[in-house]
């Protein structure tokens, strides 16, 4: 078994965590799960599968993914989300990598699924992501939303990660609601001010990017679905940012009125 530590962050992932961990244990000597307060059986399942479970309130995407790294016994880290698994080609490739240069991280092509349907349109494939890196020279950026691994060098492979993103279209919309709230919180945390025009501008920009630049206009219903959901996500996160600022202002005014 290679000297690699798998790291996964979780919140209520009992439906996904078993397959994710079994995938990681194919190539990792150990796996660490950082759980942010699951109310289901995520922690119990992870422990039964042999992972070390660490509890930590959610810090934001990048900080949460970095939190478990100091607990690793090995410098090479393989990070997956709970709804991801190594495809067969990745599980076969990773044991053959030399891993002799800590400055080199490894990227994989990600297959994004809605149910059993692989979405390839409008930039959803190859969706390159860096997931195998050496902690001495690389790591997740401290961004609270949509963080990624920063490394001196990245070697892109042709191997794949399977990403079971959404159960169905209804789940897709549900996740946009959840993630747009998280994105709005992260933006407010880093001081992004409210704006009446940002929601519409970013929604229009997302639509044009997915339909024109990413070719979704010529990729049938999948292309249109990706464009519309991306635009909806963009609109809602900035609309929710405005709402957070408005709620804060109203709360502050109420307190001043009481005083």
PyMOL commands that set and color helices and strands:
alter all, ss='L'
color gray80, all
select helices_A, chain A and resi 17-24+42-48+61-67+69-71+88-94+169-189+198-213+216-218+220-258
alter helices_A, ss='H'
color red, helices_A
select strands_A, chain A and resi 4-10+30-35+52-55+76-79+84-86+104-114+117-119+128-134+139-140+149-150+153-166
alter strands_A, ss='S'
color yellow, strands_A
deselect
rebuild
show_as cartoon
